Amino acid sequence: MRHGMVNRKLGRTSGHRAALFRNQLASLIDKERIITTLPKAKELRPQIERLVTLGKSDSVHNRRQAERVVAEDVLIAKLFDTLGPRFSERPGGYTRIIKLGTRRGDAAEMAILEFVGYEPVIEKAPAEEKGGGKKAAAKKEEPEKAEAAAEEKKPKKKAAPKKAASAKKPAKAAAPKKKARTPGTKRGQ
């Protein structure tokens, strides 16, 4: 009978499994989005939801309960200061699992586990100065022209003359020389 066997073992010992989930919980709290296999994401979801529920009410007891799982002070602070208040009105269901398809190497089902309302941070390229589009372009061209002029002023080096002996020899394909085999030795050694 299969009574009480609710969790997946994921091919790991219990200590390895606990360490895996602790690390993934820490990454999820830090980055708010992780890519992992689908079975790991399904096992991780109830654990992170429990932690966010603890983070909704800030107390010493709840902080200590959360520190049993995630031992980093920075992550506990983020859990209780940003994630808890963000989901204070929500009665559960703080995460979503998005299926990605199979992984190329071993065909494992991959998934994204992220918090609801997650918006990726898009880093913008530094914008050019406003109002001076033509002037800024002219300023960029000036240093390039100066560099080109400096290169032209430098005297050019002449190529070394080729040796006359190499021109006289006909071009033959260099074949590897065979070693003379001494009697009594094995081939290839």
N, C-alpha and C positions, 0 to 999 in steps of 0.2 A: 504494500500500500504506500501511497505517496502523500501521506498526511503531513502538513506543516512544511513542505519543501517548496517554498514560494519563490526564493531568489535564485538567480542564475549563478553558476559557479565560475563561468567564463574561463575555464581551464586553468585556474590559479588556486593556490592555497589560500586559506582564509586571511592570513597576514598580508600576503601579496595583494589580494583583492581589496582589503581595507586601505592599504597604502595607495593603490591605484585610485580608489574613489576619493581619498583625501586630496591627492594631487589634482584630480579633475575638478573637485569642488573648489579648490583654491584658484585654479585657472578660470573657472566659470565666474566666480565672484570678481576676480581681477579684470578679466577681459569682457565679461558679460555675454560671451558667445564662444563656443568651442565646436570643433569638428571632430567627431569620434565615430565609432561603429554604432550601429543601431541598437544592438543588445546592451552595450554599455550606456548609451543615452537613456534607454528605457529603465535601467537600473538606477541611474544617477538622478533621474527626475524626482522621485519621492524624497530623496535625501536633501536636495537643494530646496525643495518646497518647504520641508520641515525647518531648514535654517532660515529661510525668509520669513516664515511665520514667527520664529523666535525673534527675528530682527524687527518685527512690527511693534513690539512692546519692549522698550529699553529698560532692563533691570540688571542688577548684578548677577542674579541667578541665571537669566537668559544668556548673558554674555559668557558666563562660565560653561553653560551647556553648549554653546556654539564653539567655544575654545577647545572643547574635548574633541571636536571634529577637525576644525581648521585652527591651527595653533599660531598663525601670524597675526600680530596686533593690527597691522595696517588693513588686512582683509576683514577682521572683525569690526574695525572702525567703519569701513565702507559698508559692511552689511547692516550695521545699526544706524549709520548716519545718512546713507543715501538709498540703499535698496529697501530697507524697512519702511521708511516714510513714503517712498514712491508707490508701494503696493498696500498702503494702509487702508484704503477703501476697497480693495479687491479681496474677496473671500476665498482665495485659492486660485490655482491655475496660473502660476506666475511664469511658467516656462512653456516653450513650444518646441516640438521636434519636427524638423523639416528633413525629409528623406532626400538624399543626393544621388542614389544609385550605387552601383558596385565599384569597389576599388580595383584598380587595374592589376595590381600584383597578385592578389589572392581572391578576388571577387567577393570580398566582404561587403555587406551592406553598410554604407556610410550615411551619417546624418549630422545635421547641425542642431545643437542644443543651445537655445538662446532665451533670454528673458523677453517677455512680452513687452512691446514698446521699444525694443532695442533699435537704435539708429546708428549705423556705422559712422565713424568719424572720418570725414573725407578731408584729406589734407590738400589745400589748394596751393598751386604753384605761386611763387611771389609775383604779384601783379606789377606791371610796369607803371611808371609815374604817369598820373593823369594830367592832361592838358599839354604835355610836351612830347607828343608822339613823334613828330618829325625831328625835333631837337634831340630827343633821346637817341633816335636812330642815327643821327649825324654824329653824336658823341661816340657811339659804339664803332662807327666806321673809321673815325680818326685814329684810334690806337692801332687798328688793323693796318691802316696805310703806313703809319710810322714803323710798324714791325716789318712790313714788306720793304720799305725804303732801307732799313737797317740791314736787311739780308742782302739787298742788291749791292751795298757798299763793300761788303766783305769780299776779299779776293777768293776766287774759286780755286780749289785745289785740282791739280791735274792727276789723271790716273797714272799709276805706275806702269812703265813699259813691260810688256810681256816678254818672258824669256824665249830666246830663239830655239832652245833645245826642245821645248815642249811642242813647238809647232812642227818640227821635223818628224817626230814619232807618229806613226799611224794610230788612230784611235781604236783600241781593241777593248772588247768587253773583258773586264777583270774577272777571271774564273777563279774560284777558291782552290788553293793548292791542297793536294792530298798529302797527308802525313805518311811518311814511310813506316810501314808496320814492322815491328820487330817480331821475330818468331817467338811463339809461346805466349803471346798476349791475346786477350779476347778482343773481338771486333768492337769498335765503338768506344774503347776506353783508352 
